[in-house]
Amino acid sequence: MEPKIVGLTGGIGSGKTTVAAMFKELGVPTYIADDEAKLLMNRSKVIKRKLETLLGTEAYIDGKPNKTFIASKIFKDKLLLEQMNAIVHPKVAAHFKKWTSMQTSPYVIKEAAILFENGSYRYLDFVITVTAPLQERMSRVLKRDDTTLERVKAIIENQWSDAEKIKQSHFVVVNKDLLSTKAQVENIHKEILKFIS
């Protein structure tokens, strides 16, 4: 029997990856969609060709994605972002499907930033949304990434609000401090196992 699929999402800087790592520590197979998308953008000739057609030959330097150039193009242009996602996401979805079929646990975690925005939440058994105060999220991203406040705000504007996400979620993790986050993750893990057993 294939495992149930639990989506894990949240706005930029909310701590999705931290929460995903906590589920992994509990023995839950965890798939990080953004990491997979980056790997596919590096190794898929089809994606490379399509992105160069969409964004221009500067999208790649020495066969590797030119992240700064790509970011500068898509964060000002919602349509370009959607077109890029339409190239990359079906490949990630196919890879995820194959990965899931190889798992033997009761459920798996699929961590993705835009589960709601791209409509894929409809095909999941459960959805967990990670939230954190907005100021904290912005300062985390500015510390973590080589980016600007303007770009972080643009990303936030392109994502659903926490309130919209929570309405469609089965569980919410309020990520303020690691101890409380860990306790919430453990409780959700028990709840999911109860639901699916």
N, C-alpha and C positions, 0 to 999 in steps of 0.2 A: 504494500500500500504506500502510495506517495505521501510524503509529509505535508501537513497543513502549512500554508504560507502566511507569515505574519509580516506585514509591512511596518517599517520603522522610518518615521520621517520627522521633520521639524525644520524651522527656518534656518538660514545660514547662521552659524555660530551658536546654535542652541545646545550642541553637545551630542548630536546623533552618534558620532563615531565612538565617543566615550561610552554611551549607553550600549551600542552594538558590542563593544569589547566586553562589557559586563555580562551580556547574554552568552557571548562566546566562552567566558570563564565558567558559565553554568553548563557548558557542554552543548550549547545550541549552535548548529552550523550557521555561519553568518556570511552573507553575500553583500559586499559594498559596491553598489551599482556604479558610483562615480569612479572608483578605482578601476573597475572593469572597463568602463567607457574609455578611460585614459589608455589602458593597455590596448584596446581595440583600435583606438585612433593611431597608436604607434605601429601596430602590426598589420592592420587590414589595408590592402592596396585599394580595395573598392571604396572604403571610407575616405582614404587619402585623396583619391581621384575626385570623388564627389565634393569633398570640402574645398579642394582647390578650385573646382568649377564654381562653387557657390561663393567663396570668399576671396579668391585670387591666389596666385602661386605663392604669395608671401605667407599663406596659412601654414606652410611647412618650411623648415630650414634643415638642410642635411637629412631629409627623410623623417624628421621629428616635428610634432606639432609646435607651432610658434604661439605659445600660450598668450603672451602679451598682445600680439597682433589679433588673435582670435577674440580675446576678451574685449579689446577695444572696439571691435566690429559689432559683437553681439549684444553688449550691454546697453548700447544706445538704440538698438533696433530690435524690437520684439519679434517682427516678422522673420528676420534673419536667424534669431535664436530658435524660433519654432522650426524653421527649415533645417537648421543644423541638428536639432533634436530628432527630426524626422529621418535624418540620415543615420545617426548614431544609435538611437534607442531601440529600433527593431532588432539590431544586431545584439545589443545587450540583452534584450528580452529573450532572444533565441538561446543565447549562451546561458542565461539564468535557468531556462527550462531544462536544458541538458544537465546543468549542475544539480538542480533539484532532484532530477530522476535518479541521481547517483547517491543521494543521502538516505540514511536509514533511521534518522531520528523522528520523533513524533511531529516536530515542527521545525521550520527553518525561519531565519530572519532575513528579510530583504531590506537593506538600508538604502533609501533613495531620497534625494532632496525634493524631487517634484512628483511624488506619488499622486498627489491630488491634481496638480496642474496638468499632468499628461493623461489623467483619467485611469491610470493603471490600478488605482486603489479598488476599483469595482471588481477586480478579479482576485482579490485577496480574502483570506478567511478572517483575519483580524488586522486592525491598524493601530499602531501605537504612535502618538505624537509627543515629541519632546519639546518642552517650552523652557524659556529662560527670559529674564528681563531684557528688554531691547538694548539698553545702554551696555549691559554686560556682553550681550551678543556682539555688538559692534566693536567693543574694545578687544574681545577675544579674536575676532577676525583680523583686526588691524595688527595685532601682535603676531598672529599666525601666518598671514599671507602678505606677499609683497603687493599691497593694494592701497587704494585711497578711500577716504570716507565716502566720497561721491559714488565710487563704484559699489561699495558695500550697500549704500542706500538704494542704488539702482537695482541690485539683486533682490533686496528686501521688497521693493515695490513690485517686482515681477513674480513674487511668491504669494501664495494665499496667506491671509493673516492667521495668527494662532487661533483666534475665535472661530474662523471658518473651518480650520483643520480639526479643532476639538469637536465641533458639531458632528463630524463624519467619523470620528475615531471611537474605538472600543476602549482604549486605555490612554491615559496621559501621564507622562513623567515630567514633574516640575524639577528641572535641573538647577538647583541653587548651590548645593554642596554635595560632595562626593558620597558621604555617608548616607545621607537621606536618599540620594539617587539610587545607590546600591540597594537599599532596603525596598524602594519602590519597584526596582527591576526584579528582585527576588519574589515579591508578592505577585507581580504580573505573571512571572514564569509559572508560579503555582496555580494561578487562576486559569491560565491557558491550558496547562496540563489537565486541570479538572474538567474544563469544557470539552476537551477532545478525547478524554479517556472513556 
